[in-house]
Amino acid sequence: MYDYAIVRVVPRVEREEFVNVGAIVSCSTRRFLEARIELNEQRLIAIDATLDVEIVRNHLAAIPIICSGGEQSGPIGQLPQRERFHWLVAPRSTIIQTSRVHTGFCKNLATVLEHLLEAKVRPPQIKPSAVELIG
């Protein structure tokens, strides 16, 4: 069993529009805490052309570092793993937010992040129609 949250960028909080940009997965029984970020800058700029993407990129880069812990991760990264997860997913009203925490079940944690990115973060891909395949 694992817990996860989707990382979102909300360029203009008052409008409540957001773009999913990553996922955080935690499994305390396996001592697993990892995040992956895939920032699609074009999608963000489509919502708010005035957004400072460099600042957003820098803040998002801290999330996987905090998950890893250690000296380079700052004071939050020194917390126990489960506390780091709870700190990362705590509700906030800033540009970078997370979804509520969800629970999942799997046999292989290594595949969970990739699955979440494909299902919740990456834009859906248009599949070629049968006509395009024939002709």
N, C-alpha and C positions, 0 to 999 in steps of 0.2 A: 504494500500500500504506500502511496506517495501523495504529497500535496503539491499543488502548483498554482501559479497565478500568471496571468498574461500581463506583460509590461506594455503600457500605452503612453503615447505622447498626446497631450491635449493642448494644442497651440494657444487656443483662446478659451480659457477655463469657463468663462461666462457663456460660451456657446455650446459647451459640452460635446463638441465634435472631437473625435480622436482617431489615431492610427495605431494599430497594434504593431509593436516593434520588437517583441521578444517574449521570452518565457523564463520563469524561475521554477525549478523543481527541487523539492526537499523530501528526503526519506530518512528519518532519524534512525530507524533500525539498521539501515545500511550505511549510516554516516555519509549521506549523499546530499550535497547542496551545490547546485550548479545553475548558471544562467547563460543563455545565449541571446544575443541581440542582433537583429538584422534590420537596420534602419533604411527605409525606403524614402529618401529625401524628396523625390518627386511627389509622392503622395502627401507628405507634410506640406510642401510648398503649395500644393493645390488647395489645401485648406486655409493656409495663411502665408501669403507671399512675403510678409514682413518678418517671419520667424528667423531668429539667429540660429541656424542649423549647427554651427560650430559649437555653440554653448550646449545645445541639446546633445550632440555627439559626445562631448566631454563628460556630461553628467551620466549618460547611459553607459559609458565605458567603466564607470565606477562599480556598476552592479555586479558583473562577473568577478571583479577583484574582491569585493566584499564577500561574495559567496566563497571564494577560495580561502579567505582568512589570511593570517600571517602578518608580519610586520608591515608590508607594503600596503595593507588594506585599511590603515588608519584605526581610530578608536572603535568604530563599529565592527570592523573586521576582527577585533580581539575578543568579541563576545562569543559565547558558546554557539555552535552551529544553529541550533533551533532558535535562539534569540536573534541571530542575524537574519534568519528567514522571516521571523515575525516583524523585525524592524523594516526589512525591505518591502513587505506587503502591507504595512500599516496604512490605513486610509489617509490620504493627504489631498489638499486642494491646489497642488502645484502643477506645473506643466507635465512632469513625469509622474504617472500614477500606475497602479496595478488594478487588475480586476479583483473581485473577491476571490478568496481561496477555494479551490475545488480539490476533490480527492479522486484519485484514480488507482487502478490495480494493474500490475504488469509483472512479467517474469524477468524482463530485461530493461533495467533503468537506462542503459546506454541508448536505447532507441526512443525513449519518451520525449526528449527534447526535440529531436528531429521531427517526430510525429506532430508535436504541438506547433512547431514552426510551420509545418506544411498545412495543418488544419486551421490554425488561428491567426497566423502572422502573414505568410506570403499571399499575395493576391491570387485569386483563382485563375487558373489557366484555361483559355478557350480551347476546347478540344475540336480537332478538325471534324467536319461533318462527313458523312459517308460519300457525298457528292465530291468533295475535295479529294478524298482518298482514291476514288475511281478515276477521276479525270485529270 
